[in-house]
Amino acid sequence: MQPLPAAFLLIETKCNAFETAAHLRAAPLVRWAAPTYGPHQVVAYAEAGSPEALAEFVEQLRPQPMIAELDARICKPIPGDETLSPFAITEPVAAVLLITVNYREEKERVVTVNLRRLRAVRLARAMWGPADIIAVVQAADHEAMRNVICDEIKTLKGVADNTTLYCYPEKKTAG
């Protein structure tokens, strides 16, 4: 079974990042979205039934009034993607890591598989674009997140560099 075509959407928004993330979560192809600190105020993960449907979805998002800029990072299928299951963030702290691979040390697909073995990594996908891999990571608190990123992810063989997009905490709803 082939994995579904997927993309991470790195979005600069013209309005409130929480509102933009909520709007994206309601979109039919978006499986996860979160507001983040940094140059991309929102990160979303989308899957579609075909590459054409994914491209059409991305192009329908671009002109929306809340979006200033949308950088769609298309996932490269690698062995094991077909067994990926839907994910959810279950810990209070989350981050998205844009990871660069040192190809002299390790292959991108091996680094991706090794990332998926880490308990804190909710999703890791190989990408087209400046970053080789995007990983969604969760932790119980800020110190645990620092430990995961600095002690587990940055020390993996083949990880050359990363950019961390720290997610805002989810707003608690009354009730």
N, C-alpha and C positions, 0 to 999 in steps of 0.2 A: 504494500500500500504506500503510495506516494504521500509525502507531507503536503499540507495545504500551502499554497503560496502565502507568504507573510511579509510584513514590513514593520519596522519601528518608525514612528513618526515623531520627529523632533520639531517642536512647534514654538515659535515666538508669537505671543498673543498680543492683541491690541486692547484686551480687557482683562478682567480678573481671571487669574489662572485657575482658581477653583471652579468658576463658572464654565470656563473652556473645557476643563477635564470632565466635568459633569455632562456637558453637551456631547463630548466625544464618547463617553461611556454609554450614552443612549443610542449611538450610531450602530447600525446592524452588524458591521464587520469588526468593530473594536472589541477586543477581548479584555483589555486592561488599559487604564489611563490614569496618570497621576500628575499633579502640579509639582514642579521642582524649583529649587534655587538655581540661579545661574542663567546662562544665555538662552537656554531653551526652557521656557517657563512650564511647558507641558511635554510629557513623553507618553506616547500611546503605542500599543501593540495591536495590529490588525491582521486578520486572516481572511482569505477569500477562496471561493471554489475554483478560480482560475486566475492566471496572471493578468488576463484582460480585465476581469472584474475588480481585481486589486488596483490596477492602474486607473480604471474609471472612478473608483471610490476616492483615490488620492486626488485626482483632478477635480472631483466635485467638492472636495474640502478646500482646495487652494483659494478660491474666490470668496469664501465665507467671510463676513464682516469682522469676525473676532480673530481671524488669523492674519498676522503680519507676514510670517514666513513659515513655510513647511518644508522640512528636509526629510524625505522618505528614504529610509535605508532598507533596501530589499534584502531579505534573508537568502543566503545560499543554502541549498539543501545539502546535507551531509549524512552519511550513514548514522542511523539512530534517530533522526528527526521524525521518522514515521511512528515512533513510539512515544513521542512527547504528548503529555496529557495537559488539559487546561490547568492553569495555575491561579492561585490567589495569594495575596499577601496576608499572612496570619500573625505576623509580629508587628509591634508598633512603629518600628523604624525601617524604612526602605530606601534603596538607592538604585540608580541605573548606572552601570559602568560601561564606558566606551573603551574597549581594550585593543591595544596594538600588539601584534604578535611579532616576535623576532624569529623569522623563518629559518635562520641559521641554527637555532636551538631546537625548534619543534614546529611541526605542521599545525596549521590553524585548526583543522578538525580534531587533532589530538588535544589541543588546549581546550577546545570547546567541550569535548567529552570529559576531560579532567575537571573543568568547572562544574559541569552537571553533577559530578560526584560529591561536591561540597554541599553539606546540609543547608547552608544559608542561601545557596543559589536556587532561586525559584524557576528561572528560565535562562538559558544561554543559547544564543544563535549566532552562527557565522554570518557575516554581512558583506555586502558590496559597499564600497565607499572608503573614506579615510580611516574609520575604525574597522578592525577585522572581525571583532566579536562584540556583541552587546549582551550584557548579563543584568538580570534583575535580581537584587540581593535583599535579604531581610535580616533583621536582628532585633533583639529584645530592647536594646538601648544604644546610645551613641558610642559608648565604650566597646560594646560587643561588635558594632558595625566597624569601628576602627580596627579591631582585632581581626575580623574577617578579611577586610580589604588589605590591610598592611601585612598580616602574618600568614594568611592563607592564599589570597588571590595574587598579590604582587610577587610572591615568592614561587609561584608555579613556574615550572620550566617552560620557557617560550613566551612568557608575558614580558613584553618590553616596556610598556607604559600603559597608563589608563587615565581617563578623565571620569571623575565621579560627579553625577548629577544627583544630589541628595533630594529626596522627595519630602514635600511638606507633610506633616502629620495629617491624617484624615480628620476632617471636622466631625465632631461628635454630634449626632442628631438628638434632639430632645425626645424624651419618651421613655 
